[in-house]
Amino acid sequence: MSFFKSLLLAIFATLFLTYVLGSSLIEMFDVNIYMGDNLVEPIKAISVSALITLLLALVAIAIVMSVFGGIIFIGLLVLGSFLMVAIGVFWPVLLIAVIIWLFARDKQSPQT
């Protein structure tokens, strides 16, 4: 499953569970949420808090992925540069080693 499909499925599951569990808890404990003098509907209260939580979770994921992604990218760049320098310095030795290996290996004819 791709990353974005998994992410969308996780978002949907989180919102669904928050709605189901949140509305049942509000009804079970008979909680009323007021904003000023107005009674806030339980579905609005749950959906707003779920969307804020989801937004904070997505921001946290973006920060973590960018930091670790940057570290991994820089590490691969350093490793690749060392590899290119090693090949650039030792290419004559590598070329001679490959030629010797090609001529010195055991050549077995295919058995039919």
FIVEXMAR-444150 format. One record per residue (C-alpha): x, y, z. Coordinates in pm, 1 decimal, m for minus. Layout:
// residues N
<numi><px>X</px><py>Y</py><pz>Z</pz></numi>
...
//
This chain:
// residues 112
<numi><px>0.0</px><py>0.0</py><pz>0.0</pz></numi>
<numi><px>140.4</px><py>339.6</py><pz>m90.8</pz></numi>
<numi><px>229.0</px><py>597.4</py><pz>170.0</pz></numi>
<numi><px>m46.5</px><py>841.6</py><pz>76.5</pz></numi>
<numi><px>m313.4</px><py>571.3</py><pz>63.0</pz></numi>
<numi><px>m207.2</px><py>455.8</py><pz>409.5</pz></numi>
<numi><px>m204.2</px><py>815.0</py><pz>531.7</pz></numi>
<numi><px>m556.4</px><py>880.3</py><pz>402.0</pz></numi>
<numi><px>m680.2</px><py>555.5</py><pz>555.9</pz></numi>
<numi><px>m523.5</px><py>648.4</py><pz>891.0</pz></numi>
<numi><px>m680.2</px><py>996.5</py><pz>876.7</pz></numi>
<numi><px>m1022.7</px><py>849.6</py><pz>799.3</pz></numi>
<numi><px>m993.5</px><py>592.3</py><pz>1078.3</pz></numi>
<numi><px>m882.8</px><py>858.7</py><pz>1326.3</pz></numi>
<numi><px>m1169.7</px><py>1089.0</py><pz>1239.5</pz></numi>
<numi><px>m1423.4</px><py>805.0</py><pz>1252.1</pz></numi>
<numi><px>m1302.1</px><py>672.7</py><pz>1587.4</pz></numi>
<numi><px>m1286.4</px><py>1023.0</py><pz>1732.2</pz></numi>
<numi><px>m1642.5</px><py>1090.6</py><pz>1620.8</pz></numi>
<numi><px>m1781.8</px><py>759.7</py><pz>1746.9</pz></numi>
<numi><px>m1595.0</px><py>752.0</py><pz>2077.3</pz></numi>
<numi><px>m1625.3</px><py>1125.9</py><pz>2136.2</pz></numi>
<numi><px>m1999.8</px><py>1145.3</py><pz>2082.4</pz></numi>
<numi><px>m2063.4</px><py>840.5</py><pz>2300.3</pz></numi>
<numi><px>m1847.0</px><py>982.4</py><pz>2582.2</pz></numi>
<numi><px>m2021.7</px><py>1321.3</py><pz>2562.8</pz></numi>
<numi><px>m2362.3</px><py>1152.2</py><pz>2580.8</pz></numi>
<numi><px>m2253.7</px><py>908.7</py><pz>2854.0</pz></numi>
<numi><px>m2114.9</px><py>1179.8</py><pz>3084.3</pz></numi>
<numi><px>m2378.7</px><py>1437.3</py><pz>2979.0</pz></numi>
<numi><px>m2121.4</px><py>1702.5</py><pz>2893.4</pz></numi>
<numi><px>m2241.7</px><py>2034.1</py><pz>2751.1</pz></numi>
<numi><px>m1990.5</px><py>2264.6</py><pz>2585.5</pz></numi>
<numi><px>m2071.4</px><py>2636.3</py><pz>2578.3</pz></numi>
<numi><px>m1899.7</px><py>2900.9</py><pz>2370.3</pz></numi>
<numi><px>m2003.2</px><py>3228.2</py><pz>2523.9</pz></numi>
<numi><px>m2376.9</px><py>3189.1</py><pz>2588.5</pz></numi>
<numi><px>m2435.3</px><py>2944.6</py><pz>2302.3</pz></numi>
<numi><px>m2444.5</px><py>2569.0</py><pz>2340.7</pz></numi>
<numi><px>m2200.4</px><py>2404.8</py><pz>2101.4</pz></numi>
<numi><px>m2334.6</px><py>2093.1</py><pz>1935.5</pz></numi>
<numi><px>m2144.4</px><py>1778.3</py><pz>2037.5</pz></numi>
<numi><px>m2062.5</px><py>1690.0</py><pz>1676.5</pz></numi>
<numi><px>m1911.5</px><py>2034.7</py><pz>1613.9</pz></numi>
<numi><px>m1710.5</px><py>2018.4</py><pz>1935.8</pz></numi>
<numi><px>m1572.1</px><py>1676.3</py><pz>1848.1</pz></numi>
<numi><px>m1504.3</px><py>1756.2</py><pz>1483.6</pz></numi>
<numi><px>m1319.7</px><py>2078.8</py><pz>1562.5</pz></numi>
<numi><px>m1100.8</px><py>1911.2</py><pz>1824.0</pz></numi>
<numi><px>m1038.7</px><py>1614.4</py><pz>1592.0</pz></numi>
<numi><px>m937.7</px><py>1843.2</py><pz>1303.8</pz></numi>
<numi><px>m703.6</px><py>2044.3</py><pz>1527.2</pz></numi>
<numi><px>m544.8</px><py>1722.6</py><pz>1656.7</pz></numi>
<numi><px>m513.6</px><py>1590.8</py><pz>1301.7</pz></numi>
<numi><px>m352.9</px><py>1915.1</py><pz>1186.3</pz></numi>
<numi><px>m100.9</px><py>1901.7</py><pz>1471.8</pz></numi>
<numi><px>m22.0</px><py>1536.9</py><pz>1392.3</pz></numi>
<numi><px>35.6</px><py>1617.8</py><pz>1023.6</pz></numi>
<numi><px>265.5</px><py>1907.4</py><pz>1113.9</pz></numi>
<numi><px>461.8</px><py>1676.5</py><pz>1345.0</pz></numi>
<numi><px>489.5</px><py>1412.0</py><pz>1070.4</pz></numi>
<numi><px>609.0</px><py>1673.8</py><pz>821.2</pz></numi>
<numi><px>874.6</px><py>1800.7</py><pz>1061.4</pz></numi>
<numi><px>998.1</px><py>1450.6</py><pz>1147.7</pz></numi>
<numi><px>1004.1</px><py>1338.4</py><pz>783.9</pz></numi>
<numi><px>1188.5</px><py>1651.0</py><pz>670.4</pz></numi>
<numi><px>1450.8</px><py>1627.5</py><pz>945.1</pz></numi>
<numi><px>1517.3</px><py>1254.8</py><pz>904.9</pz></numi>
<numi><px>1480.5</px><py>1280.2</py><pz>527.1</pz></numi>
<numi><px>1741.8</px><py>1555.8</py><pz>523.0</pz></numi>
<numi><px>1977.9</px><py>1355.2</py><pz>741.9</pz></numi>
<numi><px>1939.2</px><py>1046.8</py><pz>522.3</pz></numi>
<numi><px>1987.5</px><py>1254.7</py><pz>204.2</pz></numi>
<numi><px>2304.1</px><py>1418.3</py><pz>337.4</pz></numi>
<numi><px>2436.7</px><py>1078.6</py><pz>450.6</pz></numi>
<numi><px>2377.9</px><py>930.2</py><pz>104.9</pz></numi>
<numi><px>2549.4</px><py>1229.1</py><pz>m57.3</pz></numi>
<numi><px>2856.2</px><py>1186.9</py><pz>165.4</pz></numi>
<numi><px>2866.6</px><py>809.8</py><pz>103.4</pz></numi>
<numi><px>2827.8</px><py>860.1</py><pz>m272.0</pz></numi>
<numi><px>3103.9</px><py>1119.9</py><pz>m280.1</pz></numi>
<numi><px>3342.2</px><py>885.9</py><pz>m95.0</pz></numi>
<numi><px>3254.2</px><py>609.0</py><pz>m340.7</pz></numi>
<numi><px>3316.2</px><py>834.1</py><pz>m642.5</pz></numi>
<numi><px>3649.7</px><py>953.5</py><pz>m500.3</pz></numi>
<numi><px>3756.5</px><py>592.6</py><pz>m434.9</pz></numi>
<numi><px>3665.0</px><py>487.8</py><pz>m787.1</pz></numi>
<numi><px>3836.0</px><py>797.7</py><pz>m930.5</pz></numi>
<numi><px>4160.0</px><py>730.1</py><pz>m743.4</pz></numi>
<numi><px>4174.8</px><py>352.9</py><pz>m780.5</pz></numi>
<numi><px>4026.7</px><py>303.7</py><pz>m1128.8</pz></numi>
<numi><px>4351.8</px><py>176.0</py><pz>m1285.4</pz></numi>
<numi><px>4387.1</px><py>m86.5</py><pz>m1012.2</pz></numi>
<numi><px>4021.7</px><py>m185.3</py><pz>m1049.8</pz></numi>
<numi><px>4058.2</px><py>m207.6</py><pz>m1429.1</pz></numi>
<numi><px>4363.6</px><py>m433.6</py><pz>m1403.7</pz></numi>
<numi><px>4189.7</px><py>m649.4</py><pz>m1140.9</pz></numi>
<numi><px>3885.0</px><py>m694.6</py><pz>m1367.4</pz></numi>
<numi><px>4104.1</px><py>m784.5</py><pz>m1667.1</pz></numi>
<numi><px>4300.5</px><py>m1039.1</py><pz>m1462.7</pz></numi>
<numi><px>3975.7</px><py>m1186.4</py><pz>m1328.1</pz></numi>
<numi><px>3829.7</px><py>m1215.7</py><pz>m1680.1</pz></numi>
<numi><px>4136.7</px><py>m1400.9</py><pz>m1812.2</pz></numi>
<numi><px>4208.7</px><py>m1613.0</py><pz>m1504.0</pz></numi>
<numi><px>3859.5</px><py>m1740.9</py><pz>m1419.0</pz></numi>
<numi><px>3771.3</px><py>m2101.6</py><pz>m1484.8</pz></numi>
<numi><px>3580.5</px><py>m2125.9</py><pz>m1807.5</pz></numi>
<numi><px>3346.9</px><py>m2419.8</py><pz>m1798.2</pz></numi>
<numi><px>3161.0</px><py>m2514.4</py><pz>m2110.0</pz></numi>
<numi><px>2790.5</px><py>m2563.5</py><pz>m2066.3</pz></numi>
<numi><px>2695.0</px><py>m2929.5</py><pz>m2031.3</pz></numi>
<numi><px>2424.7</px><py>m3048.2</py><pz>m2267.8</pz></numi>
//
